[in-house]
Amino acid sequence: MELTPGLSRLRRLGGSFGEADRDTFKAVLGGIMQFGAECLDPINARGDAQGCHLVDGRVQLPAGYTEAWASYTAQGWSTLEMPVEMNGQGLPLILAAQVQEIIDGRCAAFGMLPVLVRSAAKLVAAHAEPAIREVWLPRLCSGEWAATICISEADAGSDVPRLRTKAVRDVDGAWSITGEKMWISFGDHTLTPRIGHCLLARTEAGISLFLVPNVIDDDAGETRPNTISVRRIEEKMGLHGSPTCALGFDGAKGWLLGEDGQGLQNLFVMITNMRLSAGVQGVGIASAAFDVALDYAHERRQGGAISAPAVHIAEHADVQRMLLESASRVHTLRSVGHLVAVQADLAAHEVDPTERSRAQTLLQWLLPIFKTEGGRCGFDVSSTALQVLGGAGYTREWPVEQYLRDARIATIYEGTSGIQALDLLRRQIWRGKSAGLAIFLEQARMDLDLVAGDLRAGACACYELLQDAATRLNEMRDAPREAEAGAGSFLELAGLAATGWMATRLAGMTSDTPEGRRLSASGRYHLLALKDDAVAVHAAAVSGARRIDLFDSLKA
Ligand SMILES: Cc1cc2nc3c(=O)[nH]c(=O)nc-3n(C[C@H](O)[C@H](O)[C@H](O)COP(=O)(O)OP(=O)(O)OC[C@H]3O[C@@H](n4cnc5c(N)ncnc54)[C@H](O)[C@@H]3O)c2cc1C
């Protein structure tokens, strides 16, 4: 049995998916580990300490980024999941997600750039006019040029429809863009000769999507800078090696992507990939933090009988609990991420229309869950790892405090957890009539026989509680405040069920190797606590606004 549901089906689609066997995975993952050790390990802590600086109007990245990007592109990492007809390798997204996880575990700040470029390539492939596509797509696929996503503004964070950047059509068919975008990751740098800003702006038709390059070709064939300026680099908690820029667009020249007025809908090609990547980033950082904590626990000696040498802290039940909890979060959420990646590929490539539509529906259900829970896992597991290291973890001598700072953003950008929870409630339960949930439950229940006894009972109970919470939140549809008060807990419950499903598959593993035993134990650990965890979260999801109504008392 493949650990990831749908992967065998994807391989049966043939072509380059069919060729992506276990040996291919092994070779690719071995290669990226080597790239990580050579190019990313040296820049992670250094980039955190140096940060990014604005010098003569351009962003200067930390030392070593230029060489790392050059190696990344020269070794072909950017082409991994790009279609063969675009000079890509056509490998499955699940493999690209595993590669990204390893990059993020080594240097999450650097890892932001490949995600932006890969996601922009998908957007250009889907929505650019042929003339733009021909120029930009091969260069984005190869990593020769870079890209950003420009949505946020000072008064338009979660509330995207309030954005004020304006676009006016020029005589030559291009558009003139004016406004200020906030918090733009890798908004400027000199790693590549061009950066394409994938930008939302207001036109007479509504919110539209544009490609706004930082450098443009004039009529004489000369290149000149577009009228875009870096107004500021934000000082922030973590990800210091990733420049977060305020960008001014002063009549900058841009080109429409897709239909005028359909920008937000069209941008979802990019947003879907970015949300998957935010979850993967969380898991990548969590995994790195867990590895440090596990090694430390087998070296650090404290406690035990005073008459004997101190024991390794790994012998204490509380430390074992922390490490098991972390392993279980990492392995189950990593598996959910793989599931999401496979569904995304099936939704795009499956030939049977019914199966394609089912994959799309399941993807829509799982995406806000994985984005939120994967992101949360990065911070939580880093925090637990810091606890395992004690005082040492709080110092810069160890990488864990950086992991903690770097991971915190994953539940904020690409839509906060609150917004993901509302998406699940409004779009999936109310408007989508729980279609994604139904497919999820049907498939998850088919795997229940992989486990028995308490483990099976835990998963069964969790699925029933999720179904019940969805029914009750649907009944609260006419009282949105009642339902929205429980939306965050409902998403958490859906997360327990998604990891529960993957835990049944992990726990059911029979391979008697160290890796097999580790995965199986992680699954079983999750399932043993699942019923109790789900009962508590279910209660919070359906309790309505009674407790939230106390908020009025906070007013002066
Ligand atoms: C390091 C970093 C990198 C970033 N990179 C990019 C980038 O590359 N491109 C880009 O466009 N943006 C980027 N952002 C911006 C990011 O996407 C936004 O910060 C995020 O969408 C949240 O918007 P906000 O900060 O304005 O928070 P707000 O929207 O002000 O939200 C604050 C709080 O209120 C809650 N809230 C808001 N509205 C509602 C509602 N209707 N119902 C319930 N709760 C609500 C939120 O959940 C949150 O808890 C980046 C931000 C950072 C910090």
The ligand as an ORCA input file, in Angstrom:
! r2SCAN-3c Opt
* xyz 0 1
  C       6.620     38.127      6.694
  C       5.402     38.459      5.884
  C       5.400     38.165      4.529
  C       4.279     38.493      3.750
  N       4.320     38.282      2.403
  C       3.317     38.753      1.629
  C       3.419     38.729      0.217
  O       4.399     38.249     -0.347
  N       2.383     39.240     -0.513
  C       1.283     39.783      0.075
  O       0.383     40.218     -0.641
  N       1.155     39.830      1.420
  C       2.146     39.340      2.210
  N       2.047     39.410      3.582
  C       0.840     39.957      4.181
  C      -0.043     38.884      4.798
  O      -0.626     38.110      3.787
  C      -1.091     39.559      5.701
  O      -0.376     40.007      6.836
  C      -2.220     38.633      6.092
  O      -3.036     38.360      4.992
  C      -3.108     39.198      7.207
  O      -3.469     40.514      6.942
  P      -3.242     41.643      8.070
  O      -1.831     41.525      8.514
  O      -3.687     42.928      7.526
  O      -4.142     41.191      9.267
  P      -5.665     41.620      9.492
  O      -6.438     41.368      8.265
  O      -5.690     42.973     10.085
  O      -6.109     40.548     10.584
  C      -5.798     40.706     11.970
  C      -6.607     39.670     12.760
  O      -8.020     39.881     12.549
  C      -8.609     38.701     12.043
  N      -9.617     39.045     11.040
  C      -9.501     39.941     10.027
  N     -10.632     39.973      9.308
  C     -11.479     39.089      9.845
  C     -12.804     38.641      9.519
  N     -13.472     39.139      8.492
  N     -13.370     37.719     10.302
  C     -12.690     37.179     11.333
  N     -11.444     37.548     11.686
  C     -10.840     38.486     10.946
  C      -7.472     37.906     11.418
  O      -7.758     36.513     11.377
  C      -6.313     38.241     12.344
  O      -6.331     37.409     13.456
  C       3.146     39.069      4.365
  C       3.153     39.327      5.733
  C       4.272     39.063      6.477
  C       4.259     39.419      7.949
*
